[in-house]
């Protein structure tokens, strides 16, 4: 190979590698998919999987998580499945009395939010979250604050430990 072509090939490889690194670091906060969730796991540096189901039935609305106690500094990968017939949202947030603030204020207070557009009936949304030391001992919950949903039972308390 000619020296000029070797330089060009090395440049292409470096640009391609740099682009791959940049793209790998640009993960989104919420991904919406169709399908079923898996069991909680931790493998090496991979996140612990947390399966959450939001649903609505004739008797009420629920948030169910297969993990409710979390450790500071441990990465968690939440897989949230909407098995109901209605659109929902999901927040990790301190409990708020429904109707005391508008949705934008609640979104700003939340540690993480899956918007209702991303949690339509039959959909699954995913996000990663690592709890910090400042969240230890705070009352927190997984909750849906769409009108009437929280009051119908759509919240579940969680605990963060050191």
Backbone torsions as a table, in degrees:
resi	resn	phi	psi	omega
1	UNK	NA	137.4	179.9
2	UNK	-67.1	150.2	180.0
3	UNK	-56.4	-38.9	179.9
4	UNK	-65.1	-39.2	-179.7
5	UNK	-70.8	-35.3	178.5
6	UNK	-64.6	-41.2	177.9
7	UNK	-63.1	-42.1	179.5
8	UNK	-64.0	-42.3	179.0
9	UNK	-64.8	-42.5	178.0
10	UNK	-62.4	-39.9	179.0
11	UNK	-63.3	-43.2	178.9
12	UNK	-62.3	-42.2	179.7
13	UNK	-63.6	-43.4	-178.8
14	UNK	-65.3	-41.9	179.3
15	UNK	-65.0	-44.2	179.3
16	UNK	-62.1	-44.5	179.1
17	UNK	-63.8	-42.3	179.1
18	UNK	-62.6	-43.0	179.0
19	UNK	-62.8	-41.3	178.8
20	UNK	-62.2	-40.5	179.4
21	UNK	-65.1	-44.9	179.7
22	UNK	-62.3	-45.7	-179.7
23	UNK	-64.9	-36.5	179.0
24	UNK	-64.5	-32.5	-179.8
25	UNK	-82.3	-4.5	-176.4
26	UNK	-100.8	45.2	179.7
27	UNK	-67.0	143.7	177.5
28	UNK	-82.5	161.8	-178.2
29	UNK	-83.6	-28.8	179.7
30	UNK	-137.4	131.3	176.7
31	UNK	-121.2	133.0	178.7
32	UNK	-106.4	130.3	-179.5
33	UNK	-139.6	169.1	171.8
34	UNK	-106.1	144.6	177.2
35	UNK	136.2	-176.6	-177.3
36	UNK	-104.8	161.2	-176.7
37	UNK	-92.9	165.2	-179.6
38	UNK	-110.3	174.9	-178.7
39	UNK	-76.6	158.7	179.4
40	UNK	-62.8	135.3	177.7
41	UNK	-145.9	156.1	170.0
42	UNK	-136.9	124.9	179.4
43	UNK	-132.6	109.2	178.2
44	UNK	57.1	-123.8	-179.0
45	UNK	-88.0	2.3	179.8
46	UNK	-73.7	156.0	-179.2
47	UNK	-73.4	153.1	171.9
48	UNK	-75.6	128.7	-179.4
49	UNK	-82.0	131.8	177.7
50	UNK	-120.7	116.6	179.0
51	UNK	-93.1	125.9	179.9
52	UNK	-125.2	133.9	176.9
53	UNK	-118.8	126.7	172.1
54	UNK	-110.4	135.9	-177.5
55	UNK	-153.8	166.8	176.1
56	UNK	-134.4	137.2	179.0
57	UNK	-133.2	176.8	177.9
58	UNK	-62.5	-28.0	-177.5
59	UNK	-92.2	-3.2	178.4
60	UNK	149.4	-169.9	-178.8
61	UNK	-125.4	143.5	-174.6
62	UNK	-137.6	157.3	168.3
63	UNK	-123.5	122.1	178.4
64	UNK	-124.7	129.5	179.4
65	UNK	-123.1	139.3	178.8
66	UNK	-80.4	-1.1	175.5
67	UNK	-141.7	129.0	-179.5
68	UNK	-124.7	-6.3	175.9
69	UNK	-116.8	126.2	-175.0
70	UNK	-121.6	152.6	-179.7
71	UNK	-106.8	142.3	176.3
72	UNK	-62.5	137.8	174.7
73	UNK	80.6	-4.6	178.8
74	UNK	-90.8	127.5	176.6
75	UNK	-74.8	133.8	178.1
76	UNK	-119.4	141.6	175.5
77	UNK	-114.4	107.8	-178.1
78	UNK	-87.6	130.0	173.5
79	UNK	-116.8	111.8	-173.9
80	UNK	-111.0	118.8	-177.6
81	UNK	-111.5	129.1	175.7
82	UNK	-96.5	105.3	179.9
83	UNK	-97.1	4.8	-177.8
84	UNK	-90.4	-175.7	179.7
85	UNK	-98.7	-2.6	-178.5
86	UNK	-117.5	158.4	173.9
87	UNK	-75.5	142.6	178.1
88	UNK	-134.0	172.5	169.4
89	UNK	-127.5	169.6	174.0
90	UNK	-143.1	129.1	177.8
91	UNK	-121.4	145.7	162.0
92	UNK	-100.3	115.6	-168.6
93	UNK	-157.6	159.2	169.5
94	UNK	-74.9	143.3	-178.7
95	UNK	-55.7	137.4	179.7
96	UNK	-130.0	137.9	175.2
97	UNK	-66.2	120.5	-179.6
98	UNK	-53.7	138.5	177.5
99	UNK	85.7	-1.8	-178.0
100	UNK	-87.9	-14.5	175.6
101	UNK	-151.1	160.6	-178.8
102	UNK	-81.2	167.5	-173.9
103	UNK	-60.9	-36.5	179.6
104	UNK	-63.6	-39.9	177.6
105	UNK	-65.7	-41.1	178.0
106	UNK	-65.0	-43.5	178.3
107	UNK	-58.0	-39.4	179.9
108	UNK	-68.1	-32.7	179.1
109	UNK	-77.8	-27.6	-173.6
110	UNK	-65.9	147.3	174.3
111	UNK	-74.2	-33.9	174.4
112	UNK	-156.6	148.9	179.8
113	UNK	-135.5	133.2	164.3
114	UNK	-103.8	116.0	-177.5
115	UNK	-69.4	156.9	-177.9
116	UNK	-61.2	-29.3	177.8
117	UNK	-65.5	-22.4	-178.8
118	UNK	-98.3	1.2	-177.6
119	UNK	-134.3	54.8	178.3
120	UNK	-78.6	164.7	-179.3
121	UNK	-53.3	131.7	178.6
122	UNK	83.1	-3.3	-177.4
123	UNK	-93.8	163.7	175.8
124	UNK	-129.5	131.6	177.3
125	UNK	-121.1	147.3	-177.7
126	UNK	-129.3	147.8	173.4
127	UNK	-156.0	160.5	178.2
128	UNK	-109.3	141.8	177.6
129	UNK	-151.5	139.3	175.1
130	UNK	-122.6	121.0	-178.4
131	UNK	-75.2	142.8	179.6
132	UNK	-101.5	166.7	-178.1
133	UNK	-60.0	-29.3	-179.0
134	UNK	-72.1	-7.1	179.2
135	UNK	-97.6	-4.6	179.2
136	UNK	-65.3	130.9	176.1
137	UNK	79.9	-9.7	177.8
138	UNK	-75.9	143.3	172.9
139	UNK	-70.2	122.5	179.2
140	UNK	-132.2	158.2	176.8
141	UNK	-152.7	160.6	167.3
142	UNK	-94.6	123.4	-171.7
143	UNK	-149.2	153.7	171.1
144	UNK	-113.8	121.4	-179.0
145	UNK	-107.3	18.9	172.1
146	UNK	-62.8	152.4	-172.4
147	UNK	-50.3	120.5	176.7
148	UNK	84.7	-15.0	-175.4
149	UNK	-72.0	-45.3	-179.8
150	UNK	-60.9	-45.3	-179.6
151	UNK	-63.5	-26.0	179.7
152	UNK	-83.9	3.0	175.4
153	UNK	106.9	12.6	-174.2
154	UNK	-87.2	67.8	175.7
155	UNK	-161.3	149.1	179.5
156	UNK	-144.2	126.1	-179.8
157	UNK	-68.4	145.1	175.3
158	UNK	-131.9	159.4	-178.3
159	UNK	-126.0	140.7	174.6
160	UNK	-115.9	126.0	-179.2
161	UNK	-115.3	155.7	178.6
162	UNK	-61.5	NA	NA
